[in-house]
Amino acid sequence: MIVTIKKYSEIPDIDKLCQIVSKQMDFIGSEKNMENVKDAVKNTLKGDTKAIFFLNLNEKMDICGFAFGNISSGLETGADYFWLNELHVESEHRRKKVATEIITFMENWAEENNIKYIAAMTDKTNKNAAEFYKKMGYEVSEVLWVDKRIGKK
């Protein structure tokens, strides 16, 4: 089962979600302690945010995986689009169609909410992710990622 989470208070198991988010942060090279992760999750779902978690829950209501992203507006699309920041499935649930279920749910949700485009990034060395997204019908190309931290470090 997939649930859509838009508010911090809606998270069924914050500790479990933070454990999984922490694993994803480690994977992408952004190691954070559990307090930092919990603060980050709270921040993403504060107030009138456009951030969303899609949680895959098993029959015991345990979180097996998640997708996280934000609704944005685009000049190119002339409509809203969904920026998929993170997709992670717990290792014991991989190769069981959990990510496919999450992405399919997210795409249906996007269509129902008049979102015209979904975009994501992954490291070009992440061959598994590239193959997964291709299999799901996404165009995969090389891009140059540009970013800069603002403020005190």
N, C-alpha and C positions, 0 to 999 in steps of 0.2 A: 504494500500500500504506500502511496506517495501522499504526503501532506505538504501544504504550502504554508510557510511561516513568514509573517510580516511584522510580528511584534515579539519582543523578547519573552513576554509572559506566555506566549503560545508554545514555546519549546518544551517538548514532553520530558526531556532528560538533558538538562544543561550540562551536567558533568560529562555525560557520554558524548554529546555533541562537541564539547571542547576538547575531549581526548582525540576525537577523529579529526577535528580542525587542526589540532596541534601536529598530528601525523602529516597532514597535507602541507602545513607550513614547513615542517622539517624537510619534506620531499622537495619543495621548491627553494630550499635554502634560506628560509626565513624563520629560524628557530626562535621560539617564544616559550616562556614558562606558562603554566596553566592560568595564572592570574592575568597575564598579558592577553592570552587568548580569550578569556571570559570578558575582559574589558573591551576587546576588539569586537566580539560578537554583540555585546550590549550597544556599543557605539554604532554598529551597522544597522541595528534595528531600533534606533531611538526616534522618537517623535514621528513626524510625517515623512519617513524615509521611503525611497523607492527600491530599497534593498529587499531581496527575497531569498529565503532558503527553501529548497525542495528536499524533503527528507524521505528516504526510503525506510519504511518500518516493516519488520517481519511480523509474523503472527503473534509473537510475544511482545510486540510494540518496542523492540530494540531497534536502534538506529543502525542500519547496515551501510548507508552511504548518504552522500548529500551533493547537491549542486547549490552554488551560491552566486548571485549576480545582482545586477541593478538595471532598472528600466531607465533608459536615456532617450533623448530626442536627437534625431539626426537630420542634417541638411541633405545628405546623399539620399536617404530613403524617403525624406519628406514625411516621416512618421516616427513613432516610437520604435525603439529596438531594445533587445535584451543583451546586455554584456555579461557573458558567463565568466565570472572570475575564477571559480574553482569547481572541480568535479572530483570527488574522491569516494572510493568504495573500500570498505574494510577488507583486508587481505583474505579472511576466511569466506567472504561473500563474492569474491571475484570469480569470473568465468561462469556466473550464474544469472546473467542478464540484468543485474541490478542497475548498472550504468545505462543500459538500453532502456529500461523501464523509466529511469529518471529523465533521460533526454526526451523520450517519447511523451511523457507526461508534461514536461516543460514546453515542448513544441505545441501540444494541444492547448495548454494553458495560454501560451502566447497568442495563438490564433483566436481563442475566445476573448482575449483582452485587447484585440486589435493591434498587436505588436507584429510588425512586418518583417523583422530581421533579427537573427541571433548571431552574435559574434563571440569569439573566444580566442585565446592565445595559448600556445603551449611551446615548450622548447623544441626546436627542430630536431634535437637528438632523441626526443621522446617518441620513438617509432610506434610503440603500442597505442599511444594517444592518437597519433596521426592516422593509423590504420582504423582505429575505432571511429573517428570522426568521418573519415572517407566512407566507411561502411554505413554510417548513419545518413549519408547524403550531403555532407558538408564539403565545401571547397577548401582545400588545404594548400596554402602557398607560403612562401618565405616573406617575412616582413622584418622591418627594422623597428625594434622597440625603443622608444625614447621616453625617459623619465627623469625627474629631478625632485629631490626632497626639498621642501621649503620649510624654513624656520630652524629652530635650534635642533642640534643633533643629539 
